[in-house]
Amino acid sequence: MENAARGAELCRCGLPTRPPVGVAWWRPDQDEDPGPGVRAVVRYGDQPQLRRVQRVDNNAGWTEHGAMVDFYQDRTPPMSWAQVARCWADTPHPVVAVRKDATGGWTICA
């Protein structure tokens, strides 16, 4: 039974649809932009070094970055905050803030 319940919480893309526990999160399709203090987010369950969404410097939206998208950078124009959490299956996911650490890696902000 537990596997069936767990499967129901996962999107077709493989990411969870339920928000994390113990970490600040947003649902961009429902929540306001968290403001300029949040520079980058990742869909909960995704790896930020592979796919994250970063605020455009002139505050003109958000763009995807990471090993899975940088080769498409010319095809990833800025998107609105409401679009940030949608996966390829067009499912809105919760997002968490991430930041670049001293080693150049990305970590989830507590």
C-alpha positions as CSV (number, residue, x, y, z in Angstrom):
1,M,0.0,0.0,0.0
2,E,2.8,2.4,0.8
3,N,4.2,2.2,-2.7
4,A,0.9,3.0,-4.2
5,A,0.5,6.1,-2.0
6,R,4.0,7.2,-2.8
7,G,3.4,6.8,-6.5
8,A,0.3,9.0,-6.2
9,E,2.5,11.8,-4.8
10,L,4.9,11.8,-7.8
11,C,4.3,13.5,-11.1
12,R,4.9,11.8,-14.4
13,C,8.2,13.8,-14.5
14,G,9.3,11.9,-11.4
15,L,9.2,14.9,-9.0
16,P,7.1,15.1,-5.9
17,T,3.9,17.1,-6.1
18,R,3.7,17.6,-2.3
19,P,5.8,20.4,-0.7
20,P,8.8,19.6,1.5
21,V,8.7,19.7,5.3
22,G,11.0,22.0,7.3
23,V,12.1,24.2,4.5
24,A,10.5,27.4,3.0
25,W,8.7,26.6,-0.3
26,W,6.4,28.3,-2.8
27,R,3.9,27.3,-5.4
28,P,4.5,29.9,-8.1
29,D,1.2,29.2,-9.7
30,Q,-0.5,30.2,-6.4
31,D,2.0,32.3,-4.4
32,E,3.5,35.7,-5.0
33,D,7.1,36.1,-6.1
34,P,9.2,35.9,-2.9
35,G,11.1,39.1,-3.8
36,P,14.6,40.0,-4.8
37,G,16.2,38.2,-1.8
38,V,15.5,34.9,-3.6
39,R,17.8,34.8,-6.6
40,A,17.3,31.1,-7.6
41,V,14.9,28.3,-7.0
42,V,14.6,24.6,-7.9
43,R,11.6,22.4,-8.3
44,Y,11.5,20.4,-5.0
45,G,13.2,17.0,-5.7
46,D,15.2,18.3,-8.7
47,Q,19.0,18.8,-8.5
48,P,19.9,22.5,-8.7
49,Q,23.2,21.8,-10.5
50,L,21.2,20.0,-13.3
51,R,18.1,22.3,-13.5
52,R,17.4,25.5,-11.5
53,V,15.6,28.7,-12.3
54,Q,17.4,32.0,-11.7
55,R,16.1,35.5,-11.4
56,V,17.1,37.7,-14.4
57,D,19.4,40.6,-13.3
58,N,17.1,43.3,-14.5
59,N,14.1,41.6,-12.7
60,A,12.6,40.8,-16.1
61,G,11.6,37.3,-15.2
62,W,13.3,33.9,-14.6
63,T,15.5,31.7,-16.8
64,E,16.5,28.0,-16.4
65,H,20.1,27.1,-15.9
66,G,22.1,24.0,-15.1
67,A,23.8,21.1,-16.9
68,M,20.4,19.9,-18.4
69,V,19.5,23.3,-19.9
70,D,22.5,25.5,-20.5
71,F,23.0,24.0,-23.9
72,Y,19.5,25.4,-24.8
73,Q,20.2,28.8,-23.2
74,D,19.4,30.5,-26.5
75,R,16.0,28.8,-26.4
76,T,15.1,29.5,-22.8
77,P,13.8,33.1,-22.8
78,P,12.8,34.6,-19.4
79,M,9.5,33.3,-18.0
80,S,7.2,34.7,-15.4
81,W,7.2,33.6,-11.8
82,A,3.9,31.7,-12.3
83,Q,5.7,29.5,-15.0
84,V,8.8,28.7,-12.9
85,A,7.4,25.5,-11.3
86,R,5.9,23.8,-14.3
87,C,7.6,20.6,-15.5
88,W,7.5,19.1,-19.0
89,A,4.3,17.3,-17.9
90,D,2.7,20.8,-17.3
91,T,2.3,20.1,-13.6
92,P,3.0,22.9,-11.1
93,H,5.5,21.8,-8.4
94,P,6.6,23.4,-5.1
95,V,9.9,25.2,-5.4
96,V,12.6,25.9,-2.8
97,A,15.3,28.6,-2.8
98,V,18.8,27.6,-3.6
99,R,22.1,29.4,-3.4
100,K,25.6,28.9,-4.7
101,D,28.0,27.8,-2.0
102,A,31.7,28.5,-1.5
103,T,32.7,25.5,-3.6
104,G,30.6,26.6,-6.6
105,G,27.9,24.0,-5.9
106,W,24.2,24.7,-5.2
107,T,22.5,24.1,-1.9
108,I,18.9,24.4,-0.7
109,C,18.5,27.4,1.6
110,A,17.1,26.6,5.0
